[in-house]
Amino acid sequence: MRLRVFLVLLLLALPRALAQGLPDLGEAAQAGFSPLQERRLGESIMREIRADPSYYDDPEATDYINSLGRRLVANSSDSRQDFDFFLIRDNQINAFALPGGFIGINSGLVLAAQSESELASVLAHEVAHVTQRHIARLLAQQKQSQVTSIATLVAAILLSRVSSQAAEAAAAFGQAAVIQSQLNFTRDNEREADRVGLQILERAGYDPRAMAGIFERMQRATRAYDTGAPAYLRTHPLTFERIADMQSRTEALPYRQVPDSLEFQLIRAKLRALFDPLHEAIAFFESSLAERKFLSEAASRYGLATSLSRAKNHTRARVEFAALRKHVPPNALVESLGCRIASGAGDTKGALGCYREALRTYPTHRALTYDYADALLRGKQPDAARRLVEERLQSVSDDHRLYLLLARAYAELNQRFAQHRAQAEAYVRMGRLPAAVEQLQIAIKSGDGDFYQLSGAEARLRELRRAEEELRREARR
């Protein structure tokens, strides 16, 4: 809900924000909307979305969605385009593409998908919207408009993707007739995204028939519950003709049975375990196991163990986790859950040992690194946490969460210069340049940095100030 309120406010504030640092959309539209300008606009929008509570930054779910997305992008016509896939905690069945290759997926869509190919179908459709530059086309159509109307259109497009109700409310602001006529992708764009999305889906090795399957199911829901149609259909106009076209395009293809990955099954179970009301989540997984009505026994046991851990029923959670391990091959998601259960039960020694062993097997699994560093900090071992994070940063230097953990470790070690220096780097990677500048200024004044550290911080401060000035110059062009 707060995200939708923010988007309505964005609609009102965007013209002024453009003058303060967003790309100059007036010039962009005059000359065509370049991929770089699209990306910068998308990054500006994403800075606000990431600050909203509905933005779901769970590393395991995010890594799974991006792994699925990268597989699709690699089989698209424009694999060089930068893409970022992210999750929104929202029960509505929806996904949306933003300028610059940012694609949002509601948790409701992940839970509604009956197979991994169905989820991949919707993502492939959104990838096609980006590779075919449909959003850029909408913006370019406004080439004679003033900055205000372009900005309003951008916000309205964003609103329509996230919430059709919010978009309808937003249409009351500024040139409503122009906006309302372009809130939804045109039917031609939708047909093109269907065609290109099917090609991507097939090349990526998923079942192309799944696209017609999930869209047909949403269409049936529309007929049965007219006022409760899935949000995806309210923002992506769907017709029987489009579904028939999808079916005809896939009829001649050889039958391909594509099994779901274990990661897909586990992530769906995790989202249900964490987002459903607690008693409902436990009852759902208990019932599915008792009646043996599940697509994956491992996923049901994973979901039940996660739900019980969330309920702080640590004894039962450990029992269910032991049963889970009998049903799955070695897997990072499973090992990570076992470590979290031990940590939640207060078994600090067991949790630390669990994280240490799991990271030896899965050294690049982000959740294990974050949780191990956090467990070390809570276990009063800040120097060990520092060493862990600094070692990881040698290979992954753009991870803001690692810098936040590093700042915590230095704070516990009473190293103020290093604490604020690390905090500044976290803010840089979060796109918060003013906050990063402030942290560097605090670091320089902390009194415990040596000559070389201070010189480096001052050079970094000058660099960030130049970056801020460049953004201001771009806005004035």
The 8 nearest C-alpha neighbors of each residue, nearest first, counted from 0:
[[1, 3, 2, 4, 53, 5, 89, 52],
 [0, 2, 4, 3, 5, 51, 52, 53],
 [3, 1, 5, 0, 4, 51, 6, 53],
 [4, 2, 6, 0, 5, 1, 165, 7],
 [3, 5, 1, 7, 6, 2, 8, 0],
 [6, 4, 2, 8, 3, 7, 9, 1],
 [5, 7, 9, 3, 8, 4, 158, 2],
 [6, 8, 10, 4, 9, 5, 169, 3],
 [9, 7, 5, 11, 10, 6, 12, 4],
 [10, 8, 6, 12, 7, 11, 13, 5],
 [9, 11, 154, 7, 8, 13, 12, 151],
 [10, 12, 8, 9, 13, 7, 14, 151],
 [13, 11, 9, 15, 10, 14, 8, 16],
 [12, 14, 16, 15, 9, 10, 11, 150],
 [15, 13, 147, 17, 16, 150, 12, 146],
 [14, 16, 18, 17, 13, 12, 19, 11],
 [17, 15, 13, 19, 18, 14, 12, 21],
 [18, 16, 21, 14, 19, 15, 20, 13],
 [17, 19, 16, 15, 474, 20, 14, 21],
 [20, 18, 16, 17, 474, 471, 21, 15],
 [19, 21, 474, 470, 471, 17, 18, 16],
 [20, 22, 17, 474, 16, 23, 19, 40],
 [21, 23, 24, 474, 40, 17, 36, 20],
 [24, 22, 25, 474, 26, 27, 21, 17],
 [23, 25, 27, 26, 22, 28, 146, 149],
 [24, 26, 146, 28, 27, 23, 145, 29],
 [27, 25, 29, 28, 24, 23, 30, 142],
 [28, 26, 24, 32, 25, 30, 29, 31],
 [27, 29, 142, 31, 139, 25, 26, 32],
 [30, 28, 142, 26, 27, 31, 25, 143],
 [31, 29, 28, 27, 26, 32, 142, 33],
 [32, 30, 28, 139, 27, 29, 33, 142],
 [31, 33, 27, 28, 135, 139, 36, 30],
 [32, 34, 36, 35, 31, 37, 27, 135],
 [35, 33, 37, 36, 38, 99, 32, 135],
 [36, 34, 38, 37, 33, 39, 99, 32],
 [37, 35, 39, 33, 38, 34, 40, 22],
 [38, 36, 99, 34, 98, 40, 35, 39],
 [99, 39, 37, 41, 35, 36, 40, 34],
 [40, 38, 42, 36, 41, 37, 43, 35],
 [39, 41, 43, 37, 38, 42, 36, 22],
 [40, 42, 98, 38, 99, 44, 39, 43],
 [43, 41, 45, 39, 44, 40, 38, 46],
 [44, 42, 40, 41, 46, 45, 39, 21],
 [43, 45, 41, 42, 46, 47, 40, 48],
 [44, 46, 48, 42, 47, 43, 49, 41],
 [47, 45, 49, 43, 44, 48, 42, 430],
 [46, 48, 50, 45, 49, 44, 51, 43],
 [47, 49, 45, 51, 50, 46, 54, 44],
 [50, 48, 46, 47, 51, 54, 45, 52],
 [49, 51, 47, 48, 46, 52, 54, 45],
 [50, 52, 48, 49, 53, 54, 2, 47],
 [53, 51, 54, 50, 55, 1, 2, 49],
 [52, 54, 88, 51, 87, 55, 2, 89],
 [55, 53, 87, 52, 51, 49, 56, 88],
 [56, 54, 86, 87, 57, 88, 53, 52],
 [55, 57, 58, 54, 61, 86, 85, 60],
 [56, 58, 60, 59, 55, 61, 366, 62],
 [59, 57, 61, 60, 366, 62, 56, 365],
 [58, 60, 62, 61, 57, 63, 366, 332],
 [59, 61, 63, 62, 57, 58, 266, 64],
 [62, 60, 58, 64, 63, 59, 57, 85],
 [61, 63, 65, 59, 60, 64, 58, 66],
 [62, 64, 66, 60, 61, 65, 59, 67],
 [65, 63, 67, 61, 66, 62, 68, 60],
 [64, 66, 68, 62, 67, 84, 63, 69],
 [67, 65, 63, 69, 68, 64, 62, 70],
 [66, 68, 64, 70, 65, 69, 63, 71],
 [67, 69, 65, 71, 70, 66, 64, 72],
 [70, 68, 72, 66, 71, 67, 65, 73],
 [69, 71, 67, 73, 68, 72, 203, 66],
 [70, 72, 68, 74, 69, 73, 203, 199],
 [71, 73, 69, 75, 74, 78, 70, 68],
 [74, 72, 78, 70, 71, 75, 69, 203],
 [73, 75, 72, 71, 199, 203, 202, 70],
 [76, 74, 72, 199, 77, 73, 78, 71],
 [75, 77, 78, 74, 130, 72, 73, 199],
 [78, 76, 79, 75, 80, 130, 72, 73],
 [77, 79, 73, 72, 80, 75, 76, 74],
 [80, 78, 77, 81, 73, 72, 76, 82],
 [81, 79, 78, 77, 82, 100, 130, 72],
 [82, 80, 100, 79, 83, 99, 78, 101],
 [83, 81, 100, 101, 80, 84, 102, 99],
 [82, 84, 101, 102, 100, 85, 81, 65],
 [85, 83, 102, 65, 103, 101, 64, 82],
 [86, 84, 103, 61, 104, 102, 83, 87],
 [85, 87, 104, 55, 103, 105, 54, 106],
 [88, 86, 105, 54, 55, 53, 89, 104],
 [87, 89, 53, 106, 55, 105, 54, 86],
 [88, 90, 105, 91, 106, 87, 107, 53],
 [89, 91, 107, 106, 92, 105, 88, 108],
 [92, 90, 107, 89, 93, 230, 105, 229],
 [93, 91, 108, 107, 229, 230, 231, 90],
 [92, 94, 231, 105, 230, 108, 91, 104],
 [93, 95, 104, 103, 105, 231, 96, 160],
 [96, 94, 160, 103, 102, 97, 125, 104],
 [95, 97, 102, 125, 101, 103, 98, 100],
 [96, 98, 101, 102, 41, 99, 100, 95],
 [99, 97, 41, 37, 100, 38, 134, 40],
 [38, 98, 100, 37, 41, 101, 97, 34],
 [99, 101, 82, 98, 129, 81, 102, 83],
 [102, 100, 83, 97, 82, 99, 96, 84],
 [103, 101, 96, 84, 95, 97, 100, 83],
 [102, 104, 85, 95, 94, 86, 84, 96],
 [105, 103, 94, 86, 87, 85, 106, 93],
 [104, 106, 87, 107, 89, 108, 93, 86],
 [105, 107, 109, 88, 108, 89, 87, 90],
 [108, 106, 90, 92, 91, 110, 105, 109],
 [107, 109, 92, 111, 106, 110, 105, 93],
 [110, 108, 106, 112, 107, 111, 267, 118],
 [109, 111, 107, 108, 112, 267, 106, 271],
 [112, 110, 108, 109, 107, 113, 92, 118],
 [113, 111, 118, 109, 114, 117, 110, 108],
 [114, 112, 111, 117, 115, 110, 118, 213],
 [115, 113, 117, 116, 112, 259, 118, 209],
 [114, 116, 118, 259, 117, 119, 263, 112],
 [115, 117, 119, 114, 205, 118, 206, 209],
 [118, 116, 209, 120, 114, 115, 119, 112],
 [117, 119, 115, 120, 116, 112, 121, 109],
 [118, 120, 116, 122, 117, 121, 123, 115],
 [121, 119, 210, 117, 123, 118, 122, 116],
 [120, 122, 124, 123, 119, 118, 125, 117],
 [121, 123, 119, 125, 124, 120, 126, 118],
 [124, 122, 196, 126, 120, 125, 121, 119],
 [123, 125, 196, 121, 127, 192, 122, 126],
 [126, 124, 128, 122, 127, 123, 96, 121],
 [127, 125, 123, 129, 128, 124, 122, 130],
 [126, 128, 192, 130, 124, 125, 129, 196],
 [129, 127, 125, 131, 126, 133, 192, 130],
 [130, 128, 132, 126, 127, 131, 100, 133],
 [129, 131, 127, 132, 128, 77, 126, 76],
 [130, 132, 128, 129, 133, 127, 192, 191],
 [133, 131, 129, 135, 130, 134, 128, 136],
 [132, 134, 136, 135, 128, 131, 129, 137],
 [135, 133, 137, 136, 132, 138, 98, 129],
 [134, 136, 138, 132, 133, 137, 32, 139],
 [137, 135, 139, 133, 134, 138, 140, 132],
 [138, 136, 134, 140, 135, 139, 133, 141],
 [137, 139, 135, 136, 140, 141, 28, 134],
 [138, 140, 28, 136, 141, 142, 137, 31],
 [141, 139, 137, 138, 142, 136, 28, 143],
 [140, 142, 139, 144, 143, 138, 149, 28],
 [143, 141, 28, 29, 139, 140, 144, 25],
 [144, 142, 141, 145, 29, 28, 140, 25],
 [145, 143, 141, 142, 148, 149, 146, 25],
 [144, 146, 147, 148, 25, 149, 143, 142],
 [147, 145, 25, 149, 148, 150, 24, 144],
 [146, 148, 14, 150, 145, 149, 151, 13],
 [147, 149, 151, 150, 145, 146, 144, 152],
 [150, 148, 152, 146, 151, 147, 153, 144],
 [151, 149, 153, 147, 152, 148, 14, 13],
 [150, 152, 148, 154, 149, 153, 10, 155],
 [151, 153, 155, 149, 150, 154, 178, 148],
 [154, 152, 150, 156, 155, 151, 149, 157],
 [153, 155, 157, 10, 151, 156, 152, 158],
 [154, 156, 158, 152, 157, 153, 166, 159],
 [157, 155, 159, 153, 154, 158, 182, 152],
 [156, 158, 154, 160, 155, 159, 153, 161],
 [159, 157, 166, 155, 161, 160, 156, 162],
 [160, 158, 163, 166, 156, 162, 157, 161],
 [159, 161, 95, 157, 158, 162, 234, 156],
 [162, 160, 158, 159, 157, 95, 163, 93],
 [163, 161, 165, 159, 164, 158, 160, 166],
 [162, 164, 159, 166, 165, 167, 233, 234],
 [165, 163, 167, 166, 162, 168, 159, 158],
 [164, 166, 168, 162, 163, 167, 169, 158],
 [165, 167, 159, 158, 169, 163, 164, 168],
 [166, 168, 164, 170, 169, 165, 163, 171],
 [169, 167, 165, 166, 170, 171, 164, 7],
 [168, 170, 166, 171, 167, 172, 7, 165],
 [169, 171, 175, 167, 172, 168, 166, 179],
 [172, 170, 169, 175, 168, 173, 167, 174],
 [171, 173, 170, 169, 175, 174, 11, 10],
 [174, 172, 175, 171, 151, 148, 170, 147],
 [175, 173, 176, 177, 178, 172, 148, 170],
 [176, 174, 170, 178, 173, 177, 171, 179],
 [175, 177, 179, 178, 174, 180, 170, 173],
 [178, 176, 180, 175, 174, 179, 181, 152],
 [179, 177, 175, 181, 180, 176, 152, 182],
 [178, 180, 176, 182, 181, 177, 175, 170],
 [179, 181, 178, 177, 182, 176, 183, 175],
 [182, 180, 178, 179, 183, 184, 177, 137],
 [183, 181, 179, 156, 178, 159, 180, 155],
 [184, 182, 234, 181, 185, 235, 159, 236],
 [183, 185, 188, 235, 189, 186, 182, 181],
 [186, 184, 188, 187, 183, 189, 181, 236],
 [185, 187, 189, 188, 190, 184, 236, 237],
 [186, 188, 190, 185, 189, 191, 184, 192],
 [189, 187, 191, 185, 186, 190, 184, 192],
 [190, 188, 186, 192, 191, 187, 193, 185],
 [191, 189, 193, 187, 192, 188, 186, 194],
 [190, 192, 188, 194, 193, 189, 195, 187],
 [191, 193, 127, 189, 195, 124, 190, 196],
 [194, 192, 190, 196, 191, 195, 124, 197],
 [193, 195, 191, 197, 196, 192, 190, 198],
 [196, 194, 198, 192, 197, 193, 127, 191],
 [195, 197, 124, 123, 199, 193, 198, 127],
 [198, 196, 200, 194, 199, 195, 207, 193],
 [197, 199, 195, 201, 196, 200, 202, 194],
 [200, 198, 196, 202, 75, 197, 74, 201],
 [201, 199, 197, 203, 198, 205, 202, 207],
 [200, 202, 204, 198, 203, 207, 199, 205],
 [201, 203, 199, 204, 200, 74, 198, 205],
 [204, 202, 200, 201, 71, 74, 205, 199],
 [205, 203, 201, 202, 200, 206, 257, 207],
 [206, 204, 116, 200, 201, 203, 207, 257],
 [205, 207, 208, 116, 209, 257, 255, 201],
 [208, 206, 209, 201, 200, 197, 210, 205],
 [209, 207, 210, 206, 211, 249, 212, 246],
 [208, 210, 212, 117, 207, 211, 206, 116],
 [211, 209, 120, 212, 208, 213, 117, 207],
 [210, 212, 214, 209, 242, 213, 245, 215],
 [213, 211, 209, 215, 210, 214, 216, 208],
 [212, 214, 216, 215, 210, 211, 117, 209],
 [215, 213, 217, 211, 216, 212, 218, 210],
 [216, 214, 218, 212, 217, 213, 211, 219],
 [215, 217, 213, 219, 218, 214, 212, 220],
 [216, 218, 220, 214, 215, 219, 213, 221],
 [217, 219, 215, 221, 220, 216, 214, 222],
 [220, 218, 216, 222, 221, 217, 223, 215],
 [219, 221, 217, 223, 218, 222, 224, 228],
 [220, 222, 228, 218, 225, 224, 219, 223],
 [223, 221, 219, 220, 225, 224, 218, 228],
 [222, 224, 220, 221, 225, 219, 228, 227],
 [225, 223, 227, 221, 226, 222, 220, 228],
 [224, 226, 221, 227, 222, 228, 223, 220],
 [227, 225, 224, 228, 221, 223, 229, 222],
 [228, 226, 224, 225, 229, 221, 220, 230],
 [227, 229, 221, 225, 226, 224, 230, 220],
 [230, 228, 231, 92, 232, 227, 217, 91],
 [229, 231, 233, 232, 93, 92, 91, 228],
 [230, 232, 93, 229, 234, 233, 235, 92],
 [233, 231, 235, 234, 230, 236, 229, 237],
 [232, 234, 230, 231, 235, 236, 163, 229],
 [233, 235, 232, 183, 231, 160, 159, 236],
 [234, 236, 232, 233, 231, 183, 237, 184],
 [237, 235, 232, 234, 233, 238, 186, 183],
 [238, 236, 232, 235, 241, 239, 218, 242],
 [239, 237, 240, 241, 242, 236, 218, 243],
 [238, 240, 242, 241, 243, 237, 215, 218],
 [239, 241, 243, 238, 242, 244, 237, 245],
 [242, 240, 244, 238, 243, 239, 245, 237],
 [241, 243, 245, 239, 244, 240, 211, 246],
 [244, 242, 246, 240, 241, 245, 239, 247],
 [243, 245, 241, 247, 242, 246, 240, 248],
 [246, 244, 242, 248, 243, 247, 211, 241],
 [247, 245, 243, 249, 244, 248, 250, 211],
 [246, 248, 244, 250, 249, 245, 243, 251],
 [247, 249, 245, 246, 250, 244, 251, 252],
 [248, 250, 252, 246, 247, 251, 208, 245],
 [251, 249, 247, 252, 248, 246, 253, 208],
 [250, 252, 249, 253, 248, 247, 254, 246],
 [251, 253, 249, 250, 254, 248, 255, 207],
 [254, 252, 255, 251, 250, 249, 256, 206],
 [255, 253, 252, 256, 206, 250, 251, 208],
 [254, 256, 257, 253, 206, 205, 252, 207],
 [255, 257, 258, 254, 206, 205, 259, 253],
 [256, 258, 255, 206, 205, 259, 116, 204],
 [259, 257, 256, 260, 115, 114, 116, 205],
 [260, 258, 115, 114, 261, 257, 263, 264],
 [259, 261, 262, 263, 258, 264, 115, 265],
 [260, 262, 264, 263, 265, 259, 298, 297],
 [263, 261, 265, 260, 264, 266, 63, 332],
 [264, 262, 260, 266, 261, 265, 267, 115],
 [263, 265, 261, 267, 262, 298, 266, 268],
 [264, 266, 298, 268, 262, 267, 263, 269],
 [265, 267, 269, 263, 268, 264, 262, 60],
 [268, 266, 270, 264, 269, 265, 110, 263],
 [269, 267, 302, 265, 271, 266, 270, 298],
 [268, 270, 266, 272, 267, 271, 302, 265],
 [271, 269, 273, 267, 272, 268, 274, 266],
 [270, 272, 268, 274, 275, 269, 273, 267],
 [273, 271, 306, 269, 280, 302, 270, 274],
 [272, 274, 270, 271, 275, 269, 306, 309],
 [275, 273, 271, 270, 272, 276, 277, 88],
 [276, 274, 271, 280, 277, 273, 272, 279],
 [277, 275, 279, 278, 280, 274, 273, 272],
 [276, 278, 280, 279, 275, 281, 306, 310],
 [277, 279, 281, 280, 276, 282, 275, 283],
 [280, 278, 282, 276, 277, 281, 283, 275],
 [279, 281, 283, 277, 272, 282, 278, 275],
 [280, 282, 278, 283, 284, 279, 306, 303],
 [281, 283, 279, 285, 280, 284, 286, 278],
 [284, 282, 280, 286, 281, 285, 279, 287],
 [283, 285, 287, 286, 303, 281, 299, 282],
 [286, 284, 282, 288, 287, 283, 281, 289],
 [285, 287, 289, 283, 284, 288, 282, 290],
 [286, 288, 292, 284, 291, 290, 285, 289],
 [287, 289, 291, 285, 286, 290, 284, 292],
 [288, 290, 286, 291, 287, 285, 292, 284],
 [291, 289, 292, 287, 288, 286, 293, 285],
 [292, 290, 288, 287, 289, 293, 296, 286],
 [293, 291, 287, 290, 288, 294, 286, 289],
 [292, 294, 295, 287, 291, 296, 299, 288],
 [293, 295, 296, 292, 298, 264, 299, 291],
 [296, 294, 298, 293, 297, 299, 264, 261],
 [295, 297, 299, 298, 293, 300, 294, 288],
 [296, 298, 300, 295, 299, 326, 323, 301],
 [297, 299, 301, 265, 295, 296, 300, 264],
 [300, 298, 302, 296, 301, 297, 284, 303],
 [299, 301, 303, 297, 302, 298, 323, 304],
 [300, 302, 298, 304, 299, 303, 297, 305],
 [303, 301, 268, 299, 305, 300, 272, 304],
 [302, 304, 300, 306, 305, 284, 301, 281],
 [305, 303, 316, 307, 301, 319, 306, 302],
 [304, 306, 302, 308, 303, 307, 301, 272],
 [307, 305, 272, 309, 303, 308, 304, 281],
 [308, 306, 310, 304, 316, 312, 309, 305],
 [307, 309, 311, 305, 310, 306, 316, 313],
 [308, 310, 306, 307, 311, 305, 273, 312],
 [311, 309, 307, 308, 312, 306, 277, 313],
 [312, 310, 308, 313, 309, 307, 343, 344],
 [313, 311, 307, 310, 314, 308, 315, 316],
 [312, 314, 316, 311, 315, 344, 308, 317],
 [315, 313, 317, 316, 312, 318, 344, 311],
 [316, 314, 318, 317, 313, 312, 319, 307],
 [315, 317, 304, 313, 307, 319, 314, 318],
 [316, 318, 320, 314, 315, 319, 313, 321],
 [319, 317, 315, 321, 320, 316, 322, 314],
 [320, 318, 322, 316, 321, 304, 317, 323],
 [319, 321, 323, 317, 322, 318, 304, 316],
 [320, 322, 318, 319, 323, 324, 317, 325],
 [323, 321, 319, 320, 325, 324, 318, 326],
 [324, 322, 320, 325, 321, 326, 300, 297],
 [323, 325, 321, 326, 322, 327, 320, 328],
 [326, 324, 323, 322, 327, 321, 328, 297],
 [325, 327, 323, 324, 297, 328, 322, 296],
 [328, 326, 324, 325, 297, 329, 323, 330],
 [327, 329, 330, 326, 324, 325, 333, 261],
 [330, 328, 327, 331, 333, 334, 324, 332],
 [329, 331, 333, 332, 328, 334, 327, 335],
 [330, 332, 334, 333, 335, 361, 329, 364],
 [333, 331, 335, 330, 334, 336, 59, 262],
 [332, 334, 336, 335, 330, 331, 337, 301],
 [333, 335, 337, 331, 336, 332, 330, 338],
 [334, 336, 332, 338, 333, 337, 331, 367],
 [337, 335, 339, 333, 334, 338, 340, 332],
 [338, 336, 334, 340, 335, 339, 341, 333],
 [337, 339, 341, 350, 335, 336, 340, 353],
 [340, 338, 342, 336, 341, 337, 343, 335],
 [339, 341, 343, 337, 342, 338, 308, 344],
 [342, 340, 350, 344, 338, 346, 339, 343],
 [341, 343, 339, 350, 345, 344, 340, 346],
 [344, 342, 340, 345, 341, 339, 308, 313],
 [343, 345, 341, 342, 346, 313, 340, 311],
 [346, 344, 342, 343, 347, 341, 350, 348],
 [345, 347, 349, 341, 342, 344, 348, 350],
 [348, 346, 350, 349, 345, 342, 351, 378],
 [347, 349, 351, 350, 346, 352, 353, 342],
 [348, 350, 352, 346, 347, 351, 353, 341],
 [349, 351, 353, 342, 347, 341, 338, 352],
 [352, 350, 354, 348, 353, 349, 347, 355],
 [351, 353, 355, 349, 350, 354, 356, 348],
 [352, 354, 350, 356, 351, 355, 338, 349],
 [355, 353, 357, 351, 352, 356, 371, 358],
 [354, 356, 352, 358, 353, 357, 351, 359],
 [357, 355, 359, 353, 358, 354, 352, 360],
 [358, 356, 354, 360, 359, 355, 361, 353],
 [359, 357, 362, 361, 360, 355, 356, 354],
 [358, 360, 356, 357, 362, 361, 355, 354],
 [359, 361, 358, 357, 362, 356, 331, 363],
 [360, 362, 358, 364, 363, 359, 357, 331],
 [361, 363, 358, 359, 364, 360, 357, 368],
 [364, 362, 361, 365, 358, 368, 367, 391],
 [365, 363, 361, 367, 366, 362, 368, 331],
 [366, 364, 368, 367, 363, 369, 58, 59],
 [365, 367, 369, 368, 58, 364, 370, 59],
 [366, 368, 370, 365, 369, 364, 371, 335],
 [369, 367, 371, 365, 366, 370, 372, 364],
 [370, 368, 366, 372, 371, 367, 373, 365],
 [369, 371, 373, 367, 372, 368, 366, 374],
 [370, 372, 374, 368, 373, 369, 354, 367],
 [373, 371, 384, 375, 369, 374, 370, 368],
 [372, 374, 370, 376, 371, 375, 369, 377],
 [373, 375, 371, 377, 376, 372, 378, 370],
 [376, 374, 378, 380, 372, 373, 377, 384],
 [377, 375, 381, 373, 379, 378, 380, 374],
 [376, 378, 374, 379, 375, 373, 380, 381],
 [377, 379, 375, 376, 380, 374, 347, 381],
 [380, 378, 376, 377, 381, 375, 411, 374],
 [379, 381, 375, 376, 383, 378, 382, 384],
 [382, 380, 408, 384, 376, 383, 379, 385],
 [383, 381, 385, 384, 380, 386, 408, 412],
 [382, 384, 386, 385, 381, 380, 387, 375],
 [385, 383, 372, 381, 387, 382, 386, 375],
 [386, 384, 382, 388, 383, 387, 408, 405],
 [385, 387, 383, 389, 384, 388, 390, 382],
 [386, 388, 384, 390, 385, 389, 383, 391],
 [389, 387, 391, 385, 390, 386, 392, 401],
 [390, 388, 392, 386, 391, 387, 385, 393],
 [389, 391, 387, 388, 392, 393, 386, 394],
 [390, 392, 388, 393, 389, 394, 395, 387],
 [393, 391, 395, 396, 389, 394, 390, 388],
 [392, 394, 391, 390, 395, 396, 389, 388],
 [393, 395, 392, 391, 396, 390, 397, 389],
 [396, 394, 392, 397, 393, 391, 398, 401],
 [395, 397, 392, 398, 394, 393, 391, 399],
 [398, 396, 395, 399, 428, 392, 425, 401],
 [399, 397, 400, 401, 396, 395, 402, 428],
 [398, 400, 425, 402, 401, 428, 397, 403],
 [401, 399, 403, 402, 398, 404, 425, 369],
 [400, 402, 404, 403, 399, 398, 405, 388],
 [401, 403, 405, 425, 399, 404, 400, 421],
 [404, 402, 400, 406, 405, 401, 425, 422],
 [405, 403, 407, 401, 402, 406, 400, 408],
 [404, 406, 402, 408, 407, 403, 385, 401],
 [405, 407, 418, 403, 421, 409, 404, 408],
 [408, 406, 410, 404, 405, 409, 411, 403],
 [407, 409, 381, 405, 411, 410, 406, 385],
 [408, 410, 412, 418, 406, 414, 411, 407],
 [409, 411, 413, 407, 412, 408, 418, 414],
 [412, 410, 408, 409, 413, 381, 407, 414],
 [411, 413, 409, 410, 414, 408, 381, 382],
 [414, 412, 410, 411, 415, 409, 418, 408],
 [415, 413, 409, 412, 417, 416, 410, 418],
 [416, 414, 418, 417, 413, 445, 419, 410],
 [415, 417, 442, 418, 448, 419, 445, 414],
 [416, 418, 420, 415, 419, 414, 421, 409],
 [419, 417, 406, 409, 415, 421, 416, 420],
 [418, 420, 422, 442, 421, 438, 416, 417],
 [419, 421, 417, 423, 422, 418, 439, 442],
 [422, 420, 406, 424, 423, 418, 419, 402],
 [421, 423, 419, 425, 420, 424, 406, 403],
 [424, 422, 435, 438, 420, 426, 421, 425],
 [425, 423, 427, 421, 426, 422, 428, 420],
 [424, 426, 399, 422, 402, 428, 423, 427],
 [425, 427, 429, 431, 435, 423, 428, 424],
 [428, 426, 424, 430, 429, 425, 432, 431],
 [427, 429, 425, 426, 430, 399, 397, 424],
 [428, 430, 426, 427, 431, 425, 399, 46],
 [431, 429, 427, 428, 432, 426, 46, 42],
 [432, 430, 426, 429, 434, 427, 433, 435],
 [431, 433, 435, 434, 427, 430, 436, 426],
 [434, 432, 436, 435, 431, 437, 467, 426],
 [433, 435, 437, 432, 436, 431, 438, 426],
 [436, 434, 423, 432, 426, 438, 437, 433],
 [437, 435, 433, 439, 434, 438, 432, 460],
 [436, 438, 434, 440, 435, 439, 433, 441],
 [439, 437, 441, 423, 435, 419, 440, 436],
 [440, 438, 442, 436, 441, 437, 420, 423],
 [439, 441, 437, 443, 438, 442, 436, 444],
 [440, 442, 438, 444, 439, 443, 445, 437],
 [443, 441, 416, 439, 445, 419, 444, 440],
 [444, 442, 440, 441, 445, 453, 439, 416],
 [443, 445, 441, 442, 446, 440, 416, 447],
 [446, 444, 442, 416, 443, 447, 441, 415],
 [447, 445, 444, 448, 443, 416, 442, 415],
 [446, 448, 445, 416, 449, 415, 414, 444],
 [449, 447, 416, 452, 446, 453, 450, 445],
 [448, 450, 452, 451, 453, 447, 446, 454],
 [451, 449, 453, 452, 454, 448, 455, 447],
 [450, 452, 454, 453, 449, 455, 448, 456],
 [453, 451, 455, 449, 454, 450, 448, 456],
 [454, 452, 456, 450, 455, 451, 448, 457],
 [455, 453, 451, 457, 452, 456, 450, 458],
 [454, 456, 458, 452, 453, 457, 459, 451],
 [457, 455, 459, 453, 458, 454, 460, 452],
 [456, 458, 460, 454, 459, 455, 453, 461],
 [459, 457, 455, 461, 460, 456, 454, 462],
 [458, 460, 462, 456, 457, 461, 455, 463],
 [459, 461, 457, 463, 462, 458, 456, 464],
 [462, 460, 464, 458, 459, 463, 465, 457],
 [461, 463, 459, 465, 460, 464, 458, 466],
 [464, 462, 466, 460, 465, 461, 467, 459],
 [463, 465, 467, 461, 466, 462, 468, 460],
 [464, 466, 468, 462, 463, 467, 469, 461],
 [465, 467, 463, 469, 464, 468, 462, 470],
 [468, 466, 464, 470, 465, 469, 463, 471],
 [467, 469, 471, 465, 470, 466, 472, 464],
 [470, 468, 472, 466, 471, 467, 465, 473],
 [471, 469, 473, 467, 20, 468, 472, 474],
 [470, 472, 468, 474, 20, 469, 473, 19],
 [473, 471, 469, 475, 474, 470, 468, 476],
 [474, 472, 470, 476, 475, 471, 469, 22],
 [473, 475, 20, 471, 472, 18, 23, 476],
 [474, 476, 472, 473, 471, 18, 23, 19],
 [475, 473, 474, 472, 23, 26, 471, 22]]
